[in-house]
Amino acid sequence: MGIRLLGLGARMAILVVFAIFFIAPVLWLILAPTKSDHALITSSPFSFGSFHNVAQAWKHLDAYSDHLYRRWIANTLIYSLSATAITLAVSIPAGYGLALGKFPGRKLILTLTLVVMIMPAASLVLPIFLELNALHLIGSVFSVILPFSFFPFGVYLAYIYYATSIPSELLDAARVDGCGEFRILTTVVLRLAKPAIAAVALFSFLFCFNDFFGPLLYTGESSQHWTLSLGLAQFRSLYQVQWNLVMAATVIVMTPVIVLFFLAQRAFVEGVTLTGVKG
């Protein structure tokens, strides 16, 4: 009994060390904006200052961007929500067809989806840029939305969920009752696949919201079409010495994502954990 308790205590100690290792940078990021630039270097990393610097960072961000930060917030939400909506419109039926459909070339399409999913994103930048340039979309809203509209991981996640968690007997019963495939998808499958849909939507939204390279490449120098990630990078170049203001701006940009994750945490975790488990 004593040996078991000793082993349990050792495992708990190791877990606590790892927890501190991962939580410490996040805690420092939250506390850094509350201190002055001098106090950030001289004081304890985990001491608390005041919220004055957060308000100051917001004021500087407003002045630096010439009031464009509101436009950047709107652009980021428009890009992310639009790309997420198109991703769901593509992933839900595509995953259903690949998992439960029977048609020639199904395995080939699934293989190509996996290949695109594991390909480095940088290898697709030039073809996408040339295509958008040929369509005269560079610098427009669609130049950011369209490249993120096809999310291979979302298709694969939906495929895995449908293939492992949707009872085939339920679908066969719906077909016997005279339901077509589209009606089965909309009335039966979607009700059972809400966790997977939430997971795909959250993955897609966070990927678009946090992306920096895509908007930087496709929007050009038009600050009217920038996102928060681009604005934060420019803010850092302006205040690269005043790390407290940079951290304050980072916290401001991170807040919507953190709030969204906690609101959708239950559905997200359920969708990820149920994927791959036979229902």
Helices and strands as residue ranges (DSSP letters): H 2-31, G 32-34, H 37-42, H 52-64, H 69-100, H 106-118, G 121-124, H 125-134, H 142-145, G 146-148, H 152-165, H 168-176, H 181-184, I 185-189, H 190-192, H 194-210, H 213-218, G 223-225, H 228-238, H 243-263, H 265-274
